[in-house]
């Protein structure tokens, strides 16, 4: 089983490497989604390297915790995490979005065993995660199920149907994280279709809600630990994040939702992250 890392400084270093990998992958691919991949880096790092039980040598270990990237367009952050955890060689990351590659632009569970579900049609990941959590309950299995959602994605009705069902059935093996970076492909969430009051809505659906800074790794560690100790309710970690986090010229810039960097932009981004 993967040896969990608890040192926040070490986790922050891994998150930085993951951000560099994201930039390199998207530059090589010539397409992809940097904004929402970068905003989720600290969340995914904390889950993969500090919280979840999994084994790179046994990707299908029955007792592994599951993670569903509901915001499937941000899959580069999960590929990078899996590479840094030992599921694949980092040199394969540059195959992102290439014809025949295992690393498609949206997750494909058939091609790669570290992927739990094929996602990308927004709104579906929470339903998939709920089904897995219900299975763990019915089987008396020890694994927990995590999912990472986008805020624009939460404009989808299916999210709220799944949220309603998870609350009704008290799915306390389910922990969802909302990467609340406040931007989507068409603009800022508040302008496209406002979600507020987000926390109150999830609480009304009988979820335990934990509000955190999504770039504060110790706060994320504490939130996920609290989720494991919460009984009778699913947990939502409402993570306040910055779209494009870590690359100064991408931060809070909607245009970087789905655009690959040029060579000059790639070099600037890597230099900034390295500094």
DRENDO-1510 file (C-alpha; in Angstrom, 1 decimal, always signed):
<recs>
REC; n; res; u; v; w
REC; 1; UNK; +0.0; +0.0; +0.0 .
REC; 2; UNK; +1.1; +3.6; -0.7 .
REC; 3; UNK; +2.9; +5.2; +2.2 .
REC; 4; UNK; +1.0; +8.3; +3.2 .
REC; 5; UNK; +2.9; +11.6; +3.4 .
REC; 6; UNK; +1.8; +13.8; +6.3 .
REC; 7; UNK; +4.3; +16.6; +6.1 .
REC; 8; UNK; +2.6; +19.7; +4.5 .
REC; 9; UNK; +5.9; +21.0; +3.2 .
REC; 10; UNK; +6.6; +17.8; +1.3 .
REC; 11; UNK; +3.0; +17.8; +0.0 .
REC; 12; UNK; +3.4; +21.4; -1.2 .
REC; 13; UNK; +6.5; +20.4; -3.1 .
REC; 14; UNK; +4.7; +17.5; -4.8 .
REC; 15; UNK; +1.8; +19.9; -5.7 .
REC; 16; UNK; +4.3; +22.2; -7.3 .
REC; 17; UNK; +5.8; +19.3; -9.3 .
REC; 18; UNK; +2.3; +18.4; -10.4 .
REC; 19; UNK; +1.6; +21.9; -11.6 .
REC; 20; UNK; +4.8; +21.8; -13.7 .
REC; 21; UNK; +3.7; +18.5; -15.1 .
REC; 22; UNK; +0.3; +20.0; -16.1 .
REC; 23; UNK; +2.0; +22.8; -17.9 .
REC; 24; UNK; +4.4; +20.5; -19.7 .
REC; 25; UNK; +1.6; +18.1; -20.7 .
REC; 26; UNK; -0.7; +20.8; -22.1 .
REC; 27; UNK; +2.2; +22.5; -24.0 .
REC; 28; UNK; +3.1; +19.1; -25.6 .
REC; 29; UNK; -0.5; +18.4; -26.4 .
REC; 30; UNK; -1.3; +21.8; -27.8 .
REC; 31; UNK; -4.7; +21.7; -26.1 .
REC; 32; UNK; -6.3; +21.1; -22.8 .
REC; 33; UNK; -7.5; +22.8; -19.6 .
REC; 34; UNK; -4.9; +24.5; -17.4 .
REC; 35; UNK; -7.1; +26.7; -15.2 .
REC; 36; UNK; -9.2; +24.0; -13.5 .
REC; 37; UNK; -6.3; +21.5; -13.4 .
REC; 38; UNK; -4.0; +24.0; -11.6 .
REC; 39; UNK; -6.8; +25.0; -9.1 .
REC; 40; UNK; -7.3; +21.4; -8.1 .
REC; 41; UNK; -3.6; +20.5; -7.6 .
REC; 42; UNK; -3.5; +21.0; -3.8 .
REC; 43; UNK; -6.8; +19.1; -3.4 .
REC; 44; UNK; -5.6; +16.1; -5.5 .
REC; 45; UNK; -2.2; +16.1; -3.9 .
REC; 46; UNK; -3.6; +15.9; -0.4 .
REC; 47; UNK; -6.1; +13.2; -1.4 .
REC; 48; UNK; -3.6; +11.0; -3.4 .
REC; 49; UNK; -0.5; +11.4; -1.2 .
REC; 50; UNK; -1.9; +11.9; +2.3 .
REC; 51; UNK; -5.5; +10.7; +2.7 .
REC; 52; UNK; -6.4; +7.8; +0.3 .
REC; 53; UNK; -5.6; +4.2; +0.7 .
REC; 54; UNK; -4.2; +2.8; -2.6 .
REC; 55; UNK; -1.4; +0.7; -4.0 .
REC; 56; UNK; +0.4; +1.6; -7.3 .
REC; 57; UNK; +1.5; -2.0; -7.5 .
REC; 58; UNK; -2.1; -3.2; -7.3 .
REC; 59; UNK; -4.2; -0.5; -9.1 .
REC; 60; UNK; -7.3; -2.7; -8.8 .
REC; 61; UNK; -6.8; -3.7; -5.1 .
REC; 62; UNK; -10.4; -4.3; -3.9 .
REC; 63; UNK; -10.0; -2.3; -0.7 .
REC; 64; UNK; -8.5; +0.8; -2.4 .
REC; 65; UNK; -10.2; +4.2; -1.9 .
REC; 66; UNK; -11.7; +5.5; -5.1 .
REC; 67; UNK; -11.4; +9.0; -6.6 .
REC; 68; UNK; -13.7; +10.1; -9.4 .
REC; 69; UNK; -12.7; +13.2; -11.4 .
REC; 70; UNK; -16.2; +14.4; -12.0 .
REC; 71; UNK; -14.7; +17.5; -13.7 .
REC; 72; UNK; -13.1; +15.2; -16.3 .
REC; 73; UNK; -11.6; +18.0; -18.3 .
REC; 74; UNK; -9.2; +18.6; -15.4 .
REC; 75; UNK; -7.8; +15.0; -15.7 .
REC; 76; UNK; -4.2; +16.3; -16.3 .
REC; 77; UNK; -3.9; +16.9; -12.5 .
REC; 78; UNK; -4.8; +13.3; -11.8 .
REC; 79; UNK; -2.5; +11.9; -14.4 .
REC; 80; UNK; +0.3; +13.9; -12.9 .
REC; 81; UNK; -0.5; +12.8; -9.4 .
REC; 82; UNK; -0.6; +9.1; -10.5 .
REC; 83; UNK; +2.7; +9.5; -12.2 .
REC; 84; UNK; +4.3; +11.1; -9.1 .
REC; 85; UNK; +2.8; +8.2; -7.1 .
REC; 86; UNK; +4.3; +5.6; -9.3 .
REC; 87; UNK; +1.4; +4.4; -11.4 .
REC; 88; UNK; +3.2; +5.3; -14.6 .
REC; 89; UNK; +6.5; +6.8; -15.7 .
REC; 90; UNK; +6.5; +10.6; -15.8 .
REC; 91; UNK; +7.9; +10.5; -19.4 .
REC; 92; UNK; +4.5; +9.1; -20.5 .
REC; 93; UNK; +2.7; +12.3; -19.4 .
REC; 94; UNK; +3.7; +14.0; -22.7 .
REC; 95; UNK; +1.5; +11.6; -24.5 .
REC; 96; UNK; -1.6; +13.5; -23.2 .
REC; 97; UNK; -4.3; +13.7; -25.9 .
REC; 98; UNK; -2.1; +11.9; -28.5 .
REC; 99; UNK; -3.7; +9.4; -30.8 .
REC; 100; UNK; -3.6; +6.0; -29.3 .
REC; 101; UNK; -2.4; +7.3; -25.9 .
REC; 102; UNK; -3.7; +5.9; -22.6 .
REC; 103; UNK; -3.9; +9.5; -21.4 .
REC; 104; UNK; -6.8; +10.9; -23.2 .
REC; 105; UNK; -8.1; +14.4; -22.7 .
REC; 106; UNK; -10.9; +13.1; -20.6 .
REC; 107; UNK; -10.5; +10.0; -18.3 .
REC; 108; UNK; -10.9; +6.6; -19.9 .
REC; 109; UNK; -11.1; +3.8; -17.3 .
REC; 110; UNK; -10.7; +1.1; -20.0 .
REC; 111; UNK; -7.3; +2.3; -21.0 .
REC; 112; UNK; -5.7; +3.0; -17.7 .
REC; 113; UNK; -6.2; +1.1; -14.4 .
REC; 114; UNK; -5.6; +4.2; -12.2 .
REC; 115; UNK; -8.8; +5.8; -13.5 .
REC; 116; UNK; -12.0; +4.7; -11.7 .
REC; 117; UNK; -14.6; +6.2; -14.2 .
REC; 118; UNK; -14.8; +7.6; -17.7 .
REC; 119; UNK; -16.1; +11.2; -17.1 .
REC; 120; UNK; -16.3; +14.4; -18.9 .
REC; 121; UNK; -20.0; +14.8; -19.4 .
REC; 122; UNK; -20.4; +17.3; -16.6 .
REC; 123; UNK; -22.7; +16.4; -13.7 .
REC; 124; UNK; -22.3; +12.6; -13.8 .
REC; 125; UNK; -19.3; +12.0; -11.5 .
REC; 126; UNK; -21.2; +12.5; -8.2 .
REC; 127; UNK; -23.8; +9.9; -9.3 .
REC; 128; UNK; -21.0; +7.4; -10.1 .
REC; 129; UNK; -19.3; +8.1; -6.8 .
REC; 130; UNK; -22.6; +7.7; -4.9 .
REC; 131; UNK; -23.1; +4.3; -6.5 .
REC; 132; UNK; -19.7; +3.2; -5.5 .
REC; 133; UNK; -20.2; +4.4; -1.9 .
REC; 134; UNK; -23.5; +2.6; -1.7 .
REC; 135; UNK; -21.8; -0.6; -2.9 .
REC; 136; UNK; -19.1; -0.2; -0.2 .
REC; 137; UNK; -21.9; +0.1; +2.4 .
REC; 138; UNK; -23.8; -2.9; +1.0 .
REC; 139; UNK; -20.7; -5.1; +0.9 .
REC; 140; UNK; -19.3; -3.9; +4.2 .
REC; 141; UNK; -16.1; -3.0; +2.4 .
REC; 142; UNK; -13.6; -0.6; +4.0 .
REC; 143; UNK; -13.0; +1.7; +1.1 .
REC; 144; UNK; -14.2; +5.3; +0.9 .
REC; 145; UNK; -15.1; +7.2; -2.3 .
REC; 146; UNK; -14.0; +10.7; -3.2 .
REC; 147; UNK; -15.0; +12.9; -6.0 .
REC; 148; UNK; -13.8; +16.3; -7.3 .
REC; 149; UNK; -16.4; +18.5; -8.9 .
REC; 150; UNK; -16.2; +21.8; -10.7 .
REC; 151; UNK; -18.4; +24.8; -9.7 .
REC; 152; UNK; -19.7; +25.4; -13.2 .
REC; 153; UNK; -20.5; +21.7; -13.1 .
REC; 154; UNK; -22.8; +22.3; -10.1 .
REC; 155; UNK; -25.2; +24.1; -12.5 .
REC; 156; UNK; -26.1; +20.6; -13.7 .
REC; 157; UNK; -29.4; +19.2; -12.3 .
REC; 158; UNK; -27.9; +15.7; -12.0 .
REC; 159; UNK; -25.5; +16.9; -9.3 .
REC; 160; UNK; -28.5; +17.9; -7.1 .
REC; 161; UNK; -30.3; +14.6; -7.7 .
REC; 162; UNK; -27.2; +12.7; -6.6 .
REC; 163; UNK; -26.8; +15.1; -3.6 .
REC; 164; UNK; -30.4; +14.6; -2.6 .
REC; 165; UNK; -30.0; +10.8; -2.7 .
REC; 166; UNK; -26.7; +10.7; -0.9 .
REC; 167; UNK; -28.2; +12.8; +1.9 .
REC; 168; UNK; -31.3; +10.6; +2.1 .
REC; 169; UNK; -29.3; +7.4; +2.4 .
REC; 170; UNK; -26.7; +8.9; +4.8 .
REC; 171; UNK; -23.8; +7.9; +2.6 .
REC; 172; UNK; -21.0; +8.7; +5.1 .
REC; 173; UNK; -18.5; +6.7; +3.0 .
REC; 174; UNK; -18.8; +9.5; +0.3 .
REC; 175; UNK; -16.8; +12.7; +0.4 .
REC; 176; UNK; -17.2; +15.2; -2.4 .
REC; 177; UNK; -14.9; +18.2; -3.0 .
REC; 178; UNK; -16.1; +21.3; -4.8 .
REC; 179; UNK; -13.2; +23.0; -6.5 .
REC; 180; UNK; -14.7; +26.4; -6.1 .
REC; 181; UNK; -12.5; +28.5; -8.4 .
REC; 182; UNK; -15.5; +30.6; -9.5 .
REC; 183; UNK; -14.8; +30.4; -13.3 .
REC; 184; UNK; -16.1; +28.3; -16.1 .
REC; 185; UNK; -15.7; +28.2; -19.9 .
REC; 186; UNK; -18.2; +31.0; -20.6 .
REC; 187; UNK; -17.1; +33.4; -17.8 .
REC; 188; UNK; -17.4; +33.8; -14.1 .
REC; 189; UNK; -19.8; +31.5; -12.3 .
REC; 190; UNK; -21.6; +34.4; -10.7 .
REC; 191; UNK; -22.4; +35.8; -14.2 .
REC; 192; UNK; -23.3; +32.6; -16.0 .
REC; 193; UNK; -25.5; +30.9; -13.3 .
REC; 194; UNK; -24.8; +31.9; -9.7 .
REC; 195; UNK; -24.5; +29.1; -7.1 .
REC; 196; UNK; -24.7; +31.0; -3.9 .
REC; 197; UNK; -25.4; +30.3; -1.1 .
REC; 198; UNK; -23.4; +27.1; -2.0 .
REC; 199; UNK; -22.7; +25.8; +1.6 .
REC; 200; UNK; -26.3; +26.3; +2.7 .
REC; 201; UNK; -27.7; +24.5; -0.3 .
REC; 202; UNK; -25.6; +21.4; +0.4 .
REC; 203; UNK; -26.5; +21.5; +4.1 .
REC; 204; UNK; -30.1; +21.6; +3.1 .
REC; 205; UNK; -29.5; +18.4; +1.2 .
REC; 206; UNK; -28.3; +16.8; +4.5 .
REC; 207; UNK; -24.6; +17.0; +3.8 .
REC; 208; UNK; -21.9; +17.8; +6.4 .
REC; 209; UNK; -20.1; +20.8; +4.9 .
REC; 210; UNK; -16.6; +21.8; +5.6 .
REC; 211; UNK; -15.4; +25.2; +4.2 .
REC; 212; UNK; -11.7; +25.5; +3.6 .
REC; 213; UNK; -9.0; +27.4; +1.6 .
REC; 214; UNK; -8.4; +24.9; -1.2 .
REC; 215; UNK; -4.7; +25.8; -1.3 .
REC; 216; UNK; -4.0; +25.3; +2.4 .
REC; 217; UNK; -2.8; +21.7; +2.6 .
REC; 218; UNK; -3.0; +21.4; +6.5 .
REC; 219; UNK; -6.6; +22.7; +6.3 .
REC; 220; UNK; -7.4; +20.1; +3.6 .
REC; 221; UNK; -5.8; +17.3; +5.6 .
REC; 222; UNK; -7.9; +18.3; +8.6 .
REC; 223; UNK; -11.1; +18.5; +6.5 .
REC; 224; UNK; -10.6; +15.0; +5.0 .
REC; 225; UNK; -9.9; +13.6; +8.4 .
REC; 226; UNK; -13.1; +15.2; +9.7 .
REC; 227; UNK; -14.9; +13.6; +6.8 .
REC; 228; UNK; -13.8; +10.2; +7.8 .
REC; 229; UNK; -15.0; +10.8; +11.3 .
REC; 230; UNK; -18.5; +12.1; +10.2 .
REC; 231; UNK; -21.2; +9.4; +10.5 .
REC; 232; UNK; -24.6; +9.3; +9.1 .
REC; 233; UNK; -24.0; +12.0; +6.4 .
REC; 234; UNK; -21.9; +12.4; +3.3 .
REC; 235; UNK; -19.4; +15.2; +3.4 .
REC; 236; UNK; -18.8; +18.1; +1.1 .
REC; 237; UNK; -15.4; +19.8; +1.3 .
REC; 238; UNK; -16.1; +23.3; -0.1 .
REC; 239; UNK; -12.6; +24.3; -1.3 .
REC; 240; UNK; -12.2; +28.0; -2.1 .
REC; 241; UNK; -9.6; +28.0; -4.9 .
REC; 242; UNK; -8.0; +30.2; -7.6 .
REC; 243; UNK; -8.4; +29.2; -11.2 .
REC; 244; UNK; -4.9; +28.8; -12.7 .
REC; 245; UNK; -3.3; +28.8; -9.2 .
REC; 246; UNK; +0.5; +28.9; -9.2 .
REC; 247; UNK; +1.0; +30.5; -12.6 .
REC; 248; UNK; +0.7; +34.2; -12.1 .
REC; 249; UNK; -0.5; +35.2; -15.6 .
REC; 250; UNK; -3.2; +32.4; -15.6 .
REC; 251; UNK; -4.7; +33.1; -12.2 .
REC; 252; UNK; -8.3; +34.2; -12.3 .
REC; 253; UNK; -8.1; +34.6; -16.1 .
REC; 254; UNK; -11.1; +32.9; -17.7 .
REC; 255; UNK; -9.3; +32.6; -21.0 .
REC; 256; UNK; -7.1; +30.0; -19.5 .
REC; 257; UNK; -10.0; +27.6; -18.8 .
REC; 258; UNK; -9.3; +25.6; -22.0 .
REC; 259; UNK; -6.2; +26.9; -23.8 .
REC; 260; UNK; -2.7; +25.4; -24.0 .
REC; 261; UNK; +0.4; +27.6; -23.4 .
REC; 262; UNK; +2.7; +28.6; -26.2 .
REC; 263; UNK; +6.4; +27.8; -25.8 .
REC; 264; UNK; +7.1; +31.3; -24.3 .
REC; 265; UNK; +4.2; +30.9; -21.9 .
REC; 266; UNK; +5.3; +27.5; -21.0 .
REC; 267; UNK; +8.8; +28.7; -20.2 .
REC; 268; UNK; +7.4; +31.6; -18.1 .
REC; 269; UNK; +5.1; +29.3; -16.2 .
REC; 270; UNK; +7.8; +26.7; -15.4 .
REC; 271; UNK; +10.2; +29.4; -14.3 .
REC; 272; UNK; +7.6; +30.9; -12.0 .
REC; 273; UNK; +6.8; +27.6; -10.5 .
REC; 274; UNK; +10.5; +26.7; -10.1 .
REC; 275; UNK; +11.1; +30.0; -8.3 .
</recs>
